[in-house]
Amino acid sequence: MNIQRIRVEDSRTKYFEAMWEIPEGISYNAYLLETDEGWILFDTVKREFAGEFVQKLGIDPSEIKMVVVHHAEPDHTGAIPELLRLNPEIEIVGHPLVKGMLESFYGIKFKFRPVKDGDRVGPVQFIHTPWLHWPETIMSYLPDGTLLSCDAFGSFSLKKEIDEEYLFYAKKYFVSIIGKYRQFVLRAIDRLQGMKIRRILPSHGLGWEDPSRIIDLYREWAEARPSGGGLLIYSTMYGITEPAILDLIGSGRGVKIHRMNDRKTVNYAEVLADANNAGEIVIGSQTYENGLFPPMKYLLELMAEKLPPRKVKVLLGYGWAGTAEAQVREILKGWDLEVKKVRGRG
């Protein structure tokens, strides 16, 4: 089938969703499909790139019959107001929730066709994949075995080839954006593996001509199976507790280390990606103003939200009070914790 990718590269965004640090950048992918009835556009781009996107379309917007919205989040739908300005006859197709979302986001009115799981419009079959990663997310399946997968199977980065570095960015994207909904990921994988998928085209990053590769990785990431290697995450305000923290991890061979100190902090998304399949996790922190060191507290909250419960060793430094332990146990409730406290606040 004649499907074309429209890729817009974004190196301006330093924090995806104003939260996840991405020095590697991100791309927004939309796709155009030519049919006997006209052109179908799948998704758009972030609003600030709408002008560039229209220029890259390669066709006059008047030729677009419909826009399929796989996911209403603004990095996928930001150019819709501009397309409707140029062609008010465009029909928007998506999950029933999409209409209210787009009206709320952009204050626009438009022709809308709701679709549910299994519906077909022309050659396109729609698959409802809730919580990957919003409740209205759908995918599109084409007769030639192409799966347009929206956020699933996507990645941060502007790389042009799939290598080990790219796979890490894909894992980073998975854990930070989709990881909270692991059970929904596994359900979707089970369903997709019953289909004849020849290639996968996501909304961020590169396409997969070998779909089994990324599907297998998604199962591994969703199940969070330990794959060896240790992870040390620690903070130290003045270096006082650093020797004790480093001793806890042993020789350090095969260990990835993320530090928070007076010269640098951690990339939270990268910590989550490394923690997802780490064989052993060690955390070191201090008491700060009678509680847990705030950046570490935030990181533990993210881990509790994005990762399944794990066994973790924790070393806590303190000066006048050892109250941080209670906070750690509350945040990581249900995790298997081995906590050790040492005197030395910084």
Rosetta blueprint (number, residue, H / E / L):
1 M L
2 N L
3 I E
4 Q E
5 R E
6 I E
7 R E
8 V E
9 E E
10 D E
11 S L
12 R L
13 T L
14 K L
15 Y E
16 F E
17 E L
18 A L
19 M L
20 W E
21 E E
22 I L
23 P L
24 E L
25 G L
26 I E
27 S E
28 Y E
29 N E
30 A E
31 Y E
32 L E
33 L E
34 E E
35 T E
36 D L
37 E L
38 G E
39 W E
40 I E
41 L E
42 F E
43 D L
44 T L
45 V L
46 K L
47 R H
48 E H
49 F H
50 A H
51 G H
52 E H
53 F H
54 V H
55 Q H
56 K H
57 L L
58 G L
59 I L
60 D L
61 P H
62 S H
63 E H
64 I E
65 K E
66 M E
67 V E
68 V E
69 V E
70 H L
71 H L
72 A L
73 E L
74 P H
75 D H
76 H H
77 T H
78 G L
79 A L
80 I H
81 P H
82 E H
83 L H
84 L H
85 R H
86 L H
87 N L
88 P L
89 E L
90 I L
91 E E
92 I E
93 V E
94 G E
95 H L
96 P L
97 L H
98 V H
99 K H
100 G H
101 M H
102 L H
103 E H
104 S H
105 F H
106 Y H
107 G L
108 I L
109 K L
110 F L
111 K E
112 F E
113 R E
114 P E
115 V L
116 K L
117 D L
118 G L
119 D L
120 R E
121 V E
122 G L
123 P L
124 V E
125 Q E
126 F E
127 I E
128 H E
129 T L
130 P L
131 W L
132 L L
133 H L
134 W L
135 P L
136 E L
137 T L
138 I E
139 M E
140 S E
141 Y E
142 L L
143 P L
144 D L
145 G L
146 T E
147 L E
148 L E
149 S E
150 C E
151 D L
152 A L
153 F L
154 G L
155 S L
156 F L
157 S L
158 L L
159 K L
160 K L
161 E L
162 I L
163 D L
164 E H
165 E H
166 Y H
167 L H
168 F H
169 Y H
170 A H
171 K H
172 K H
173 Y H
174 F H
175 V H
176 S H
177 I H
178 I H
179 G H
180 K H
181 Y H
182 R H
183 Q H
184 F H
185 V H
186 L H
187 R H
188 A H
189 I H
190 D H
191 R H
192 L H
193 Q L
194 G L
195 M L
196 K L
197 I L
198 R L
199 R E
200 I E
201 L E
202 P E
203 S L
204 H L
205 G L
206 L L
207 G L
208 W E
209 E L
210 D L
211 P H
212 S H
213 R H
214 I H
215 I H
216 D H
217 L H
218 Y H
219 R H
220 E H
221 W H
222 A H
223 E H
224 A L
225 R L
226 P L
227 S L
228 G L
229 G L
230 G E
231 L E
232 L E
233 I E
234 Y E
235 S E
236 T L
237 M L
238 Y L
239 G L
240 I L
241 T L
242 E H
243 P H
244 A H
245 I H
246 L H
247 D H
248 L H
249 I L
250 G L
251 S L
252 G L
253 R L
254 G L
255 V E
256 K E
257 I E
258 H E
259 R E
260 M E
261 N L
262 D L
263 R L
264 K L
265 T L
266 V L
267 N L
268 Y H
269 A H
270 E H
271 V H
272 L H
273 A H
274 D H
275 A H
276 N H
277 N L
278 A L
279 G L
280 E E
281 I E
282 V E
283 I E
284 G E
285 S E
286 Q E
287 T E
288 Y E
289 E L
290 N L
291 G E
292 L E
293 F L
294 P H
295 P H
296 M H
297 K H
298 Y H
299 L H
300 L H
301 E H
302 L H
303 M H
304 A H
305 E H
306 K H
307 L L
308 P L
309 P L
310 R L
311 K E
312 V E
313 K E
314 V E
315 L E
316 L E
317 G E
318 Y E
319 G L
320 W L
321 A L
322 G L
323 T L
324 A H
325 E H
326 A H
327 Q H
328 V H
329 R H
330 E H
331 I H
332 L L
333 K L
334 G L
335 W L
336 D E
337 L E
338 E E
339 V E
340 K E
341 K E
342 V E
343 R E
344 G L
345 R L
346 G L
